[in-house]
Amino acid sequence: MTAISVADTTVHYSVCGKGTGLVLVHGTSIDAQANFGHVAERFADQRQVISPNYAGCGNSTIPAGDLTLDVLVEQIAATIRHASDSPVDLLGDSLGAVVAAATAARYPALVRKLVLVAGWADSSDARHQMVFQTWAKLEELDSELSNRYVMSLAVSPPFLTALGHDNISMFLKQAAPPDTKRRIELGLRIDIRDLLKKITAPTLVVRGAHDYLIPEYQTRALHESIQGSEYAQVESGHAAFLEKPDVLVQMIRDFLFNQGASTLTAAAAAK
């Protein structure tokens, strides 16, 4: 694990593999290992996989006061500069997709290709505000209730049912990383619509067909705001890396390592 200092914080990141950099940016209530640990090695045959933890996760520090998107962008940009001498592929999941998109917009010279899974562009609509306000309040009051709430929105009903009582109980007892409430609250203040116009990297936007945390209209709006971006669907909930890792990894490999993603929607649907 490597540690760097940026924006009055310390950021820790891990590396595996060799080649062009692939930076993985995790979600709100999960660190890099939990989000990507089971798939990182599956890109390492062709990429140097770089997995940073941003503010409050995986021993990375978080500044006092309201957490801003700017801080997370600077943490990821600094990781890219420290870990790679050339542009990287950048992959973000959920809030990580927001951070990745903003990083690609502000620092286009750092990003070769961009993959955004279960992301969104704007938090202002009433449903999003209700969902995230409730999540933040539950996280403050009772972490198990918070886990129950977000699991019901983040994984598809068939997947959750198939887990069974014992596995569900195990998930419910897992504590979220420190300061998760502050990252949820950041999710209430997102508006990167103007930034998206500045993205120049070839981009793949992926949604889960049964995502009830960030529903289809939000992910589609993200795609439609990025000129020339590809749009693909996975038969999963919000937590696509948990539900459909094989399909998602192959989809991302096709986009990063081959010529494009124009056939990815049909291919994913077939699986």
Backbone torsions as a table, in degrees:
resi	resn	phi	psi	omega
1	MET	NA	130.2	179.7
2	THR	-105.7	141.7	178.4
3	ALA	-119.4	137.1	175.9
4	ILE	-132.4	159.6	177.6
5	SER	-106.4	134.0	179.6
6	VAL	-158.7	137.7	175.2
7	ALA	50.1	44.3	179.5
8	ASP	61.2	26.6	175.6
9	THR	-133.5	167.1	172.3
10	THR	-112.7	131.8	-179.8
11	VAL	-116.7	131.2	177.2
12	HIS	-107.4	137.1	176.3
13	TYR	-142.5	154.7	177.2
14	SER	-116.8	159.9	-176.7
15	VAL	-136.2	139.8	168.2
16	CYS	-144.1	154.8	178.3
17	GLY	82.1	179.4	-179.5
18	LYS	-138.4	156.7	177.7
19	GLY	118.2	-161.1	175.6
20	THR	-56.0	139.9	-178.4
21	GLY	-68.4	143.2	170.6
22	LEU	-129.1	110.5	-177.5
23	VAL	-98.6	127.2	-177.2
24	LEU	-106.8	122.9	-175.7
25	VAL	-113.1	118.0	-170.4
26	HIS	-80.7	176.8	-176.0
27	GLY	-92.9	-170.0	-169.4
28	THR	-63.6	-52.6	-168.5
29	SER	-113.0	31.5	-175.1
30	ILE	-151.5	142.0	178.7
31	ASP	-91.3	179.0	-174.1
32	ALA	-62.0	-40.5	-178.5
33	GLN	-64.6	-45.5	-179.1
34	ALA	-67.9	-35.6	-177.9
35	ASN	-75.4	-43.7	-168.8
36	PHE	-125.3	-1.2	-174.1
37	GLY	-58.5	-30.7	-177.4
38	HIS	-85.0	-7.2	-179.2
39	VAL	-123.1	-13.5	-173.9
40	ALA	-56.4	-44.3	-177.8
41	GLU	-64.6	-19.4	-176.7
42	ARG	-79.0	-4.3	171.5
43	PHE	-109.8	-7.9	-168.8
44	ALA	-74.2	-11.1	176.7
45	ASP	-71.5	-23.4	-178.6
46	GLN	-128.0	-2.7	-177.9
47	ARG	-138.8	149.0	165.3
48	GLN	-84.0	107.1	-172.9
49	VAL	-88.0	121.5	-175.4
50	ILE	-114.9	121.0	-173.6
51	SER	-120.6	91.9	177.9
52	PRO	-84.3	153.1	167.6
53	ASN	-105.2	125.5	177.6
54	TYR	-93.2	-174.1	-163.6
55	ALA	-42.2	117.0	174.4
56	GLY	89.1	-1.5	-178.0
57	CYS	-116.0	144.7	173.2
58	GLY	53.4	41.5	-179.7
59	ASN	72.3	1.1	171.9
60	SER	-76.0	142.8	-172.7
61	THR	-92.4	160.3	-176.6
62	ILE	-125.2	133.7	-178.7
63	PRO	-71.8	161.1	176.7
64	ALA	-70.2	159.5	177.3
65	GLY	85.5	-171.6	178.7
66	ASP	-62.7	131.5	176.4
67	LEU	-74.4	134.5	-179.5
68	THR	-114.3	154.6	174.6
69	LEU	-61.9	-34.2	179.7
70	ASP	-56.3	-42.0	179.8
71	VAL	-61.3	-46.0	-178.3
72	LEU	-66.3	-39.0	177.5
73	VAL	-61.7	-45.4	-179.2
74	GLU	-66.0	-34.4	177.1
75	GLN	-64.5	-43.4	-179.3
76	ILE	-71.1	-42.7	179.1
77	ALA	-61.3	-41.1	178.8
78	ALA	-65.4	-37.1	176.6
79	THR	-62.6	-44.1	179.2
80	ILE	-59.9	-47.9	-178.4
81	ARG	-62.7	-37.3	-177.2
82	HIS	-74.7	-37.1	-171.8
83	ALA	-90.9	-18.7	-172.3
84	SER	-140.0	143.1	176.9
85	ASP	-93.6	-0.3	-176.7
86	SER	-142.4	167.9	-180.0
87	PRO	-57.4	147.7	-177.0
88	VAL	-114.9	161.9	163.7
89	ASP	-81.8	138.9	-173.9
90	LEU	-125.1	123.7	-176.8
91	LEU	-125.1	124.8	177.9
92	GLY	-124.4	146.1	-179.9
93	ASP	-120.0	125.5	177.3
94	SER	60.9	-123.1	176.1
95	LEU	-57.8	-31.4	175.6
96	GLY	-61.3	-31.1	176.2
97	ALA	-68.4	-38.1	175.9
98	VAL	-62.3	-46.5	179.9
99	VAL	-62.8	-43.9	-179.5
100	ALA	-63.5	-42.7	179.5
101	ALA	-63.4	-44.2	179.5
102	ALA	-65.2	-37.1	178.0
103	THR	-64.9	-45.0	179.4
104	ALA	-63.3	-34.6	179.8
105	ALA	-71.6	-41.5	-176.1
106	ARG	-81.5	-29.6	-176.6
107	TYR	-130.0	66.0	-174.8
108	PRO	-60.7	-27.5	-179.5
109	ALA	-68.8	-15.3	-178.6
110	LEU	-88.5	-13.6	-167.8
111	VAL	-119.9	124.9	179.3
112	ARG	-87.6	-55.1	174.6
113	LYS	-136.2	155.2	-173.1
114	LEU	-130.1	132.1	175.7
115	VAL	-125.1	125.1	-177.1
116	LEU	-120.8	112.0	-177.6
117	VAL	-107.5	123.4	174.1
118	ALA	57.8	38.3	-179.9
119	GLY	-98.4	179.0	178.5
120	TRP	-151.8	167.7	-174.4
121	ALA	-111.8	-24.6	-170.6
122	ASP	-150.6	133.2	-176.0
123	SER	-101.7	10.1	-167.8
124	SER	-79.9	-16.6	-174.6
125	ASP	-70.4	154.0	-170.0
126	ALA	-62.6	-39.7	-179.2
127	ARG	-64.2	-46.9	180.0
128	HIS	-58.6	-43.9	179.7
129	GLN	-61.4	-43.7	179.0
130	MET	-62.2	-47.5	-177.2
131	VAL	-61.8	-47.9	-175.9
132	PHE	-75.5	-33.5	174.8
133	GLN	-63.7	-41.5	178.1
134	THR	-64.8	-43.2	178.4
135	TRP	-59.9	-46.2	-179.5
136	ALA	-62.4	-42.1	179.7
137	LYS	-65.0	-42.6	178.2
138	LEU	-65.0	-38.9	177.7
139	GLU	-61.9	-35.9	178.0
140	GLU	-69.7	-37.2	-172.8
141	LEU	-87.1	-42.4	-170.6
142	ASP	-162.0	112.6	-174.8
143	SER	-64.6	-33.0	179.1
144	GLU	-69.8	-40.0	175.5
145	LEU	-63.1	-38.4	176.8
146	SER	-61.3	-43.8	178.5
147	ASN	-63.3	-41.2	178.7
148	ARG	-60.2	-45.5	-178.2
149	TYR	-63.4	-51.4	-173.3
150	VAL	-72.7	-31.4	176.1
151	MET	-63.8	-37.4	-179.5
152	SER	-66.8	-22.5	178.8
153	LEU	-97.8	-25.9	-168.0
154	ALA	-95.2	-17.6	176.6
155	VAL	-123.7	153.1	-177.6
156	SER	-70.2	150.4	179.4
157	PRO	-54.5	-44.0	179.0
158	PRO	-62.1	-38.2	179.5
159	PHE	-66.5	-44.4	-179.1
160	LEU	-63.7	-41.8	178.2
161	THR	-62.5	-42.0	-177.7
162	ALA	-68.5	-22.0	178.2
163	LEU	-61.7	-36.5	-178.9
164	GLY	82.6	165.4	-173.5
165	HIS	-61.4	-42.4	-175.4
166	ASP	-66.2	-46.1	-180.0
167	ASN	-67.9	-37.6	176.5
168	ILE	-62.2	-43.8	178.5
169	SER	-59.7	-39.3	178.4
170	MET	-62.6	-45.6	178.8
171	PHE	-62.2	-40.9	-176.0
172	LEU	-64.9	-27.4	-177.4
173	LYS	-85.3	-7.8	-179.2
174	GLN	-76.4	123.9	179.4
175	ALA	-77.4	139.6	175.0
176	ALA	-72.3	159.1	177.3
177	PRO	-59.3	158.5	178.5
178	PRO	-56.0	150.2	175.7
179	ASP	63.5	24.4	177.2
180	THR	-59.4	-38.0	179.8
181	LYS	-57.5	-38.7	-179.2
182	ARG	-68.7	-32.9	177.1
183	ARG	-74.6	-35.3	173.6
184	ILE	-61.4	-43.5	-179.8
185	GLU	-64.4	-34.4	172.5
186	LEU	-60.3	-37.3	178.2
187	GLY	-62.7	-15.0	175.2
188	LEU	-83.9	-13.2	-171.2
189	ARG	-116.3	18.0	-175.4
190	ILE	-79.5	131.9	167.9
191	ASP	-154.0	95.7	-178.8
192	ILE	-111.9	20.3	-174.7
193	ARG	-59.4	-41.6	178.7
194	ASP	-69.4	-35.9	179.5
195	LEU	-64.4	-35.4	-174.4
196	LEU	-59.9	-28.6	179.4
197	LYS	-65.8	-16.9	-176.0
198	LYS	-94.3	-4.0	-179.2
199	ILE	-72.8	127.1	179.7
200	THR	-113.0	-16.1	-178.7
201	ALA	-70.7	142.2	170.4
202	PRO	-53.9	132.2	-169.8
203	THR	-129.8	137.6	171.9
204	LEU	-114.9	124.0	174.8
205	VAL	-107.1	128.4	-176.8
206	VAL	-121.5	134.6	174.8
207	ARG	-121.7	154.0	170.2
208	GLY	-88.7	130.9	-177.4
209	ALA	-61.2	-24.3	-177.4
210	HIS	-120.0	37.6	-179.7
211	ASP	-84.8	113.8	179.3
212	TYR	-104.6	-4.4	174.0
213	LEU	-83.8	-51.4	174.9
214	ILE	-119.7	92.3	-171.9
215	PRO	-72.2	173.9	-169.9
216	GLU	-55.8	-41.7	-175.3
217	TYR	-63.7	-29.7	178.6
218	GLN	-74.4	-42.3	179.3
219	THR	-68.8	-38.1	178.1
220	ARG	-65.0	-38.8	177.8
221	ALA	-62.0	-37.5	175.6
222	LEU	-60.8	-49.1	178.6
223	HIS	-59.2	-46.3	-175.5
224	GLU	-68.6	-18.0	180.0
225	SER	-89.0	-8.8	-179.4
226	ILE	-108.4	110.1	-174.5
227	GLN	-58.4	127.2	175.8
228	GLY	77.7	5.7	-177.5
229	SER	-70.8	151.3	173.9
230	GLU	-91.6	154.0	-177.7
231	TYR	-131.3	128.2	-177.5
232	ALA	-138.0	159.9	-176.4
233	GLN	-128.3	141.1	174.2
234	VAL	-117.2	139.9	179.5
235	GLU	-79.1	75.2	-177.7
236	SER	-152.8	177.6	168.7
237	GLY	-85.9	-158.4	-178.7
238	HIS	-61.4	-38.4	-176.2
239	ALA	-84.7	65.0	-174.4
240	ALA	-64.6	-33.2	179.1
241	PHE	-68.7	-22.4	174.8
242	LEU	-84.3	-44.2	-173.5
243	GLU	-80.6	-43.5	-172.4
244	LYS	-131.9	56.6	-176.3
245	PRO	-62.2	-38.4	-177.4
246	ASP	-64.7	-47.2	179.9
247	VAL	-64.1	-44.3	-176.6
248	LEU	-67.4	-43.1	178.3
249	VAL	-60.6	-44.8	-179.6
250	GLN	-64.4	-40.3	178.4
251	MET	-60.6	-45.4	-178.6
252	ILE	-68.8	-40.9	177.1
253	ARG	-60.9	-43.3	178.7
254	ASP	-58.4	-41.8	-178.7
255	PHE	-71.8	-43.5	-176.3
256	LEU	-76.7	-39.4	-170.5
257	PHE	-97.8	-20.3	-179.1
258	ASN	-109.7	-161.6	-169.1
259	GLN	-82.3	-24.0	-177.3
260	GLY	178.7	-169.7	-175.1
261	ALA	-123.0	17.7	-170.8
262	SER	-64.7	-23.1	179.6
263	THR	-103.3	7.7	-170.5
264	LEU	-72.1	-35.7	-177.8
265	THR	-62.0	-45.9	179.6
266	ALA	-66.2	-40.4	-179.9
267	ALA	-64.2	-42.3	179.9
268	ALA	-66.9	-41.4	-179.5
269	ALA	-62.1	-34.8	-178.8
270	ALA	-67.9	-21.4	-178.3
271	LYS	-96.4	NA	NA
